[in-house]
Amino acid sequence: MTEESDTKRKQLVQLEQRRQASMAMGGAERVDTQKKRGKLTARERINTLLDPGTFCEVGMFAKNRNTAYGEILSDGVITGHGKINGRRVYVFSQDFTSMGGTLSETHANKICHILDAATKVGLPIIGINDSGGARIQDGIDALSGYGRVFYRNTMASGVIPQISAIVGPTAGGAVYSPALMDFIFMVKDIGFTYITGPKVVEAVTREKVTDEELGGAFVAQKKSGVVCRSEQTEIECYDNIRELLSYLPLSNREAPPRTDWGDTPDRKDTTLFDAVPANPNRPYNMFSIIEQVFDRRKGGRKNYFELFPLFATNIITGFSRLNGWSVGIIANQPNSKAGCLDIDSSDKASRFIRFCDAFNIPVVNLVDVPGYLPGTAQEWGGVIRHGAKMLFAYSEATVPKITLIIRKAYGGSYLGMCSKDLGADAVFAWPSSELAVMGAEGAAPIIFRRELEKTAEPEKLLQEKIKEYREKFANPYLGAEHLLIDDVIDPAETRSSLITALELALNKAEVRLWKKHGVGPT
């Protein structure tokens, strides 16, 4: 062996040794502790999320600059890119076995580098969060690192999809990078997210609370609406992130992927009308409409991907397909608060509308809304400004917007669910729909007050007037006469009507006034 070849062999040996040292992460003992907690390691998480054998690591040999606490290989975060369903994505995964996944200057630099690369080339980024927060020993450099990550999250917003998975502790400043991303997934029992932990809460307020009660996956979805989905296991979490990405474009520079599930565009369903009770006061499950109208999948799989299934359940948000086209769904849910709009549902819907608009995803609105939820809690909580967010989001959106009125559409909530006046490209109504300033039960006593005061049988007359009001003033044909409804359709033809309208609107062009940005309600 020549001296030159011996030198090269040693260089390759050294390379392999360095790689193996980095692959060991925090060491066997800490890796074992991670697994005993029921958690995957940072690299296992990436390999579970991505298509097998596609991960290309970036920054493996980076390490901490502050050596006061020793050398931290890869500095507590694994970064790189790979493929999901054959499409490339960028990913970072915090390593709790190395200094508790705490963020240092170099740790932040690695995340920033990946965010910059993803934004530049136009690819989604997925962040897997499992961190003890800022590394105390790094002081202001760690805080600066968070600031640089937050800035890049903001600059990437609306340019590339950003998805976060919380699979460990995420506290203090660590919560804000996920909060600035588009979707947050969280795994029960191992994921926690809060600004201040239980010990601080108890010290300041004397309130005793556990990690799970304060910021566990169930609480963070159902109560605070911080996370879009809470999953039972890490495997389920990564499977659902893969499912979500199947509906999304890689960036705002392209259309969402079109996928043929084998359904036909002209499929009719003569039983669809039966899903809606004849009595307008009886609830029903809006998912029964979604399951029948949108593309069906083989094998009995759900044909929709719901977001925030436990939060603001009076409105449904999620993705599905129409003739293969990816669409966002906004739907009132009569099974919850009668489908009324309120503070939380308005926030939930408006942000989803803006996401769809940013990434060229058409929005289909299924309307059965009796109004805004009344009460002091709503008024004092600012339902006016929260409700206005939906008006702003729909008016601002330039993607195709298709609206189907199924039953009730009263007052301001009729406008709030994307009427013609807010830019709907097509509005359809079923013959069962009631469009009016207010419901018949509320309107009839006002309109026919004098007649009711004079009669000897006011209750009997009131019921007659309620019926008269519905027939004369709350039917869909008045709106159709004034071109506020494009067509009153047979429910059996709903699917084909929506598909035709969608495909007509896909290539529409809308010119808006130039402005730096709008100033919407907060």
C-alpha positions in Angstrom: 0.0 0.0 0.0 1.4 3.3 -1.0 1.7 6.3 1.4 -1.0 8.1 -0.7 -3.5 5.3 -0.6 -2.8 4.7 3.1 -3.6 8.4 3.8 -6.8 8.1 1.9 -7.8 4.9 3.7 -7.2 6.7 7.1 -9.3 9.6 5.9 -12.2 7.3 5.0 -11.8 5.5 8.4 -11.9 8.9 10.2 -15.0 9.9 8.2 -16.8 6.7 9.2 -15.8 7.1 12.8 -17.2 10.7 12.9 -20.4 9.5 11.2 -20.8 6.7 13.8 -20.2 9.1 16.6 -22.8 11.4 15.3 -25.3 8.5 14.7 -24.9 7.5 18.4 -26.6 10.8 19.3 -26.6 11.3 23.1 -25.2 7.8 23.7 -26.6 4.4 24.4 -27.8 5.2 27.9 -29.8 8.3 26.9 -31.2 6.5 23.8 -32.3 3.7 26.0 -34.0 6.2 28.4 -35.8 7.8 25.4 -37.2 4.4 24.3 -38.3 3.6 27.8 -40.5 6.7 27.7 -42.2 5.2 24.7 -40.5 7.7 22.3 -38.6 7.2 19.1 -35.2 8.7 18.6 -34.7 11.7 16.3 -33.4 9.7 13.4 -36.0 6.9 13.9 -38.7 9.6 13.6 -37.3 10.9 10.3 -37.0 7.4 8.9 -40.6 6.6 9.9 -41.9 9.8 8.3 -40.0 9.6 5.1 -40.0 7.1 2.3 -37.5 4.3 3.1 -33.9 5.1 2.2 -34.5 8.6 1.0 -33.2 10.7 3.9 -30.1 12.8 3.1 -28.7 14.4 6.2 -27.3 17.9 6.1 -25.1 19.3 8.9 -24.2 16.0 10.5 -20.8 17.3 11.6 -22.0 20.6 13.1 -21.4 21.0 16.8 -21.8 23.5 19.5 -19.5 26.5 19.7 -20.0 27.0 23.4 -17.7 24.3 24.8 -18.4 25.0 28.5 -20.5 21.9 28.7 -18.5 19.6 26.4 -18.9 18.7 22.7 -22.5 18.0 21.4 -22.3 16.2 18.0 -25.0 17.4 15.6 -25.9 19.8 18.5 -29.2 18.2 19.4 -31.0 18.4 16.0 -31.0 16.2 12.9 -31.6 18.1 9.6 -31.9 17.2 6.0 -34.3 16.2 3.2 -36.0 13.2 1.8 -39.2 12.0 0.1 -42.8 11.5 1.1 -44.8 9.6 -1.4 -42.1 10.3 -3.9 -42.1 14.0 -3.4 -39.1 15.7 -1.8 -39.5 17.6 1.6 -37.1 19.1 4.1 -37.2 18.0 7.7 -35.6 18.7 11.1 -35.9 16.5 14.2 -34.8 17.6 17.6 -32.8 15.0 19.6 -33.8 14.9 23.2 -31.0 12.5 24.0 -28.4 15.3 23.3 -28.7 18.0 26.0 -32.5 17.5 26.1 -32.8 18.7 22.5 -32.2 22.3 23.8 -31.7 25.0 21.3 -28.2 26.6 21.1 -26.7 28.9 18.6 -25.6 26.1 16.3 -28.8 24.1 16.8 -30.7 27.2 15.6 -28.4 27.7 12.7 -29.1 24.2 11.4 -32.8 24.8 11.5 -32.4 28.2 9.8 -30.3 26.6 7.1 -32.9 24.1 6.3 -35.7 26.7 6.4 -33.7 28.9 4.0 -33.1 26.0 1.6 -36.7 24.8 1.7 -38.0 28.3 1.0 -35.5 28.9 -1.8 -36.2 25.7 -3.8 -40.0 25.6 -2.9 -40.4 22.5 -0.8 -42.4 21.8 2.4 -40.7 21.6 5.7 -41.6 19.4 8.6 -40.3 20.1 12.1 -40.3 17.3 14.7 -40.2 19.0 18.2 -38.8 17.3 21.3 -36.9 20.0 23.3 -36.3 21.3 26.7 -36.3 24.9 25.3 -33.4 27.4 25.1 -30.0 26.1 26.3 -29.5 28.1 29.4 -25.7 28.1 29.1 -25.9 29.7 25.7 -27.8 32.7 27.1 -28.7 35.4 24.6 -27.2 33.5 21.7 -29.9 30.8 22.3 -32.6 33.5 22.4 -31.2 35.1 19.3 -31.4 31.7 17.6 -35.1 31.4 18.4 -35.6 34.9 16.9 -33.9 33.9 13.7 -36.0 30.7 13.4 -39.2 32.7 14.0 -38.3 35.2 11.3 -37.8 32.5 8.8 -41.0 30.8 9.7 -42.7 34.1 9.0 -40.9 34.7 5.7 -41.8 31.1 4.6 -45.5 31.5 5.5 -47.6 31.3 2.4 -44.6 30.2 0.3 -44.1 26.6 1.4 -46.3 24.4 3.7 -44.8 24.2 7.2 -45.9 21.3 9.4 -44.9 20.7 13.0 -45.1 17.5 15.1 -44.8 17.9 18.9 -43.6 14.6 20.3 -42.0 15.7 23.5 -41.9 18.8 25.8 -42.2 22.1 24.0 -42.2 25.0 26.4 -41.4 28.7 26.6 -39.9 30.2 23.4 -39.9 26.7 21.8 -43.7 26.9 21.3 -43.6 29.8 18.9 -41.9 28.1 15.9 -44.7 25.5 15.7 -47.3 28.2 16.3 -45.9 30.1 13.3 -46.2 27.1 11.1 -49.3 26.0 9.2 -50.3 22.8 11.0 -49.3 21.3 14.4 -49.7 17.6 15.1 -49.2 16.3 18.7 -48.9 12.8 20.2 -50.8 12.0 23.4 -49.0 11.2 26.6 -45.5 12.3 25.2 -46.2 15.7 23.7 -46.7 18.8 25.8 -46.8 22.5 24.9 -47.2 25.5 27.1 -45.6 28.9 27.7 -45.0 28.3 31.4 -44.9 24.8 32.9 -46.8 23.4 35.9 -44.2 24.5 38.5 -44.3 28.1 37.4 -48.1 28.1 37.3 -48.2 26.8 40.8 -45.6 29.3 42.1 -47.4 32.3 40.6 -51.1 31.3 40.8 -51.0 28.5 43.4 -52.9 26.4 40.9 -51.8 22.8 40.8 -51.9 21.3 37.4 -50.1 18.4 35.6 -48.3 18.6 32.3 -51.2 16.7 30.6 -53.8 19.0 32.1 -51.9 22.2 31.2 -50.7 21.4 27.7 -51.2 17.8 26.7 -52.3 16.8 23.2 -56.1 16.6 24.1 -56.1 20.0 25.9 -54.1 21.7 23.2 -56.6 20.7 20.6 -60.0 20.7 22.3 -59.6 23.6 24.6 -57.0 26.0 23.2 -57.1 25.0 19.5 -53.3 25.2 19.3 -52.9 21.9 17.5 -54.8 20.7 14.5 -54.7 17.0 15.4 -53.9 15.0 18.5 -52.7 11.5 17.6 -52.5 8.3 19.7 -49.0 7.2 18.6 -46.0 8.6 16.8 -46.6 6.2 13.9 -50.2 7.5 13.5 -48.9 11.0 13.7 -46.4 10.5 10.8 -48.9 8.6 8.8 -51.3 11.5 9.0 -48.7 14.0 8.1 -48.0 12.0 5.0 -51.8 12.0 4.3 -52.0 15.7 4.8 -49.2 16.4 2.4 -51.0 14.3 -0.3 -53.5 17.2 -0.7 -50.9 20.0 -0.7 -48.7 21.5 -3.4 -45.0 21.6 -2.7 -45.1 25.4 -2.7 -47.2 28.4 -3.7 -45.7 28.2 -7.2 -47.7 25.2 -8.2 -51.1 23.6 -8.1 -52.0 20.9 -5.6 -51.5 17.3 -6.9 -54.5 15.8 -8.7 -55.2 12.2 -7.6 -57.7 9.8 -9.2 -59.4 7.7 -6.5 -61.5 5.9 -9.2 -64.8 7.7 -8.6 -66.8 9.1 -11.6 -67.7 12.8 -11.9 -71.3 12.2 -13.0 -72.2 9.8 -10.1 -75.7 10.6 -8.8 -77.0 9.8 -5.3 -80.8 9.7 -5.1 -80.5 9.0 -1.3 -78.5 12.2 -0.5 -81.6 14.3 0.2 -82.7 11.8 2.8 -79.7 12.8 5.0 -81.3 16.2 5.8 -84.4 16.1 8.0 -87.6 17.8 6.7 -87.9 19.5 10.1 -85.5 22.4 9.9 -85.0 22.3 13.7 -83.7 18.7 13.7 -79.9 18.2 13.6 -78.0 15.8 11.4 -74.4 14.9 10.7 -72.8 17.0 7.9 -70.2 14.3 7.4 -72.9 12.1 5.8 -73.1 14.7 3.0 -69.3 15.0 2.7 -69.0 11.2 2.4 -71.5 11.0 -0.4 -70.7 14.1 -2.5 -66.9 14.1 -2.6 -64.7 11.5 -4.3 -65.0 8.1 -2.7 -62.0 6.0 -1.9 -61.6 2.2 -2.4 -61.4 0.0 0.6 -63.8 2.0 2.7 -61.2 4.6 3.6 -62.4 8.0 4.7 -62.7 10.4 1.8 -61.7 13.5 3.8 -58.9 14.6 6.1 -60.3 16.6 9.0 -58.4 19.3 10.8 -59.2 20.3 14.4 -61.7 17.5 14.8 -62.1 18.3 18.6 -62.0 22.1 18.4 -64.9 24.3 17.4 -66.9 21.3 16.3 -69.7 23.4 15.0 -67.7 24.0 11.9 -65.8 21.4 9.8 -62.5 22.1 8.1 -60.5 19.7 6.1 -59.4 18.4 2.7 -61.0 16.1 0.1 -61.2 15.7 -3.6 -63.6 16.4 -6.4 -62.9 14.6 -9.6 -59.3 14.2 -8.4 -58.8 17.9 -7.6 -57.7 18.7 -4.1 -60.2 21.0 -2.3 -60.6 22.5 1.1 -64.0 22.0 2.8 -65.7 24.6 5.1 -68.9 23.1 6.4 -71.4 23.9 9.2 -72.1 21.0 11.5 -75.7 21.0 12.6 -74.9 18.3 15.2 -72.9 20.8 17.2 -74.4 24.1 18.5 -76.9 23.8 15.6 -74.0 24.8 13.2 -74.0 28.3 14.6 -70.9 30.4 14.0 -69.0 31.7 17.1 -65.6 33.0 18.1 -63.7 29.7 17.9 -65.3 28.5 14.7 -64.7 31.8 13.0 -61.0 31.6 13.9 -60.8 28.0 12.8 -62.4 28.6 9.4 -60.8 31.9 8.6 -57.2 30.7 9.0 -58.0 27.6 7.0 -59.5 29.7 4.2 -56.3 31.8 4.1 -54.1 28.7 4.0 -56.1 27.4 1.0 -55.9 30.7 -0.8 -52.1 30.9 -0.2 -51.6 27.5 -1.7 -54.0 27.5 -4.7 -56.5 25.1 -3.1 -60.1 25.7 -4.1 -62.6 26.1 -1.2 -66.0 24.3 -1.2 -68.5 25.6 1.4 -71.4 23.5 2.7 -73.9 25.8 4.4 -76.5 25.1 7.0 -76.1 28.0 9.5 -78.9 29.5 11.6 -76.8 32.5 12.7 -74.2 33.5 15.2 -74.2 32.0 18.7 -76.0 34.4 21.0 -75.0 35.3 24.6 -72.8 37.6 26.7 -69.9 35.2 26.6 -69.7 35.6 22.8 -70.3 39.3 22.7 -67.9 40.1 25.5 -65.4 37.7 23.9 -65.4 39.7 20.7 -67.5 37.6 18.3 -67.9 40.7 16.1 -64.1 41.0 15.4 -63.7 37.2 15.3 -66.7 36.8 13.0 -65.3 39.5 10.7 -62.2 37.3 10.1 -64.3 35.0 7.9 -65.7 37.9 5.9 -62.2 39.2 5.4 -60.7 35.8 4.5 -63.4 34.9 1.9 -63.3 38.4 0.4 -59.5 38.3 0.1 -59.3 34.8 -1.3 -58.9 34.5 -5.1 -58.9 30.7 -5.4 -62.1 29.1 -6.8 -64.9 29.4 -4.2 -68.0 27.2 -4.6 -70.9 27.4 -2.1 -73.7 24.9 -1.6 -76.6 26.0 0.6 -78.2 22.8 2.0 -80.7 24.1 4.5 -80.5 27.3 6.6 -78.6 30.4 5.7 -79.7 33.3 7.9 -78.6 36.9 8.3 -75.0 37.7 8.6 -74.0 34.1 8.9 -75.3 33.6 5.3 -72.7 36.2 4.2 -70.1 34.7 6.6 -70.3 31.4 4.8 -69.2 32.8 1.4 -72.1 34.3 -0.5 -72.0 35.7 -4.0 -71.3 39.1 -2.5 -68.0 37.8 -0.9 -66.7 36.5 -4.2 -68.2 33.0 -4.5 -67.7 31.9 -8.1 -70.8 29.6 -8.0 -73.6 29.3 -5.5 -76.0 26.4 -5.5 -79.0 25.7 -3.3 -81.1 22.7 -2.5 -84.9 23.1 -2.6 -84.9 22.6 1.1 -82.8 25.8 1.7 -84.1 28.8 3.6 -82.4 32.1 2.9 -83.5 35.1 4.9 -82.5 37.9 7.2 -83.7 35.7 10.1 -85.5 32.4 10.8 -89.2 32.0 10.4 -89.8 31.5 14.1 -88.1 34.9 14.9 -89.4 36.8 11.9 -93.1 35.9 11.8 -93.9 37.4 15.3 -92.3 40.7 14.1 -93.8 40.9 10.6 -97.3 39.8 11.6 -97.4 41.4 15.0 -100.6 43.3 14.5 -102.5 40.4 13.1 -101.3 38.2 16.0 -102.4 40.9 18.5 -106.0 40.9 17.1 -106.7 37.2 16.9 -108.3 35.1 19.5 -106.0 32.2 18.7 -102.5 33.7 18.4 -100.5 30.5 18.7 -102.5 28.8 15.9 -102.1 31.9 13.7 -98.4 32.2 14.5 -97.8 28.6 13.2 -99.7 29.5 10.0 -97.6 32.7 9.6 -94.4 30.8 10.2 -95.3 28.5 7.3 -96.4 31.5 5.2 -93.1 33.2 5.9 -91.1 30.2 4.8 -93.0 29.8 1.6 -93.0 33.5 0.6 -89.7 34.9 2.0 -87.3 32.1 2.9 -87.2 30.0 -0.2 -84.2 29.7 -2.5 -86.0 30.9 -5.6 -86.0 34.6 -4.5 -82.2 34.5 -4.4 -82.1 32.7 -7.8 -84.4 35.3 -9.3 -81.9 38.0 -8.3 -78.8 36.0 -9.4 -77.5 35.6 -5.9 -77.9 31.8 -6.4 -76.8 30.4 -9.7 -79.0 27.4 -9.6 -81.4 25.5 -7.4 -80.4 21.9 -7.9 -81.7 18.4 -7.3 -79.6 17.1 -4.4 -78.9 13.9 -6.4 -77.0 16.1 -8.9 -74.9 17.9 -6.3 -71.6 16.1 -7.1 -71.7 16.8 -10.8 -72.8 20.4 -10.2 -69.9 21.1 -7.9 -67.3 19.5 -10.2 -68.5 21.4 -13.2 -68.4 24.7 -11.3 -65.0 23.9 -9.9 -63.4 23.0 -13.2 -64.8 26.1 -14.8 -63.2 28.3 -12.1 -59.8 26.6 -11.9 -58.3 29.0 -14.5 -60.0 32.2 -13.4 -58.1 35.4 -13.1 -58.8 38.1 -10.6 -57.0 41.5 -10.5 -56.9 43.2 -7.1 -55.9 46.7 -6.1 -52.2 46.9 -5.2 -51.4 47.1 -1.6 -48.6 46.1 0.8 -51.1 43.9 2.8 -54.5 44.2 4.2 -55.2 44.9 7.9 -57.7 42.3 8.9 -59.6 42.0 12.2 -57.7 40.4 15.0 
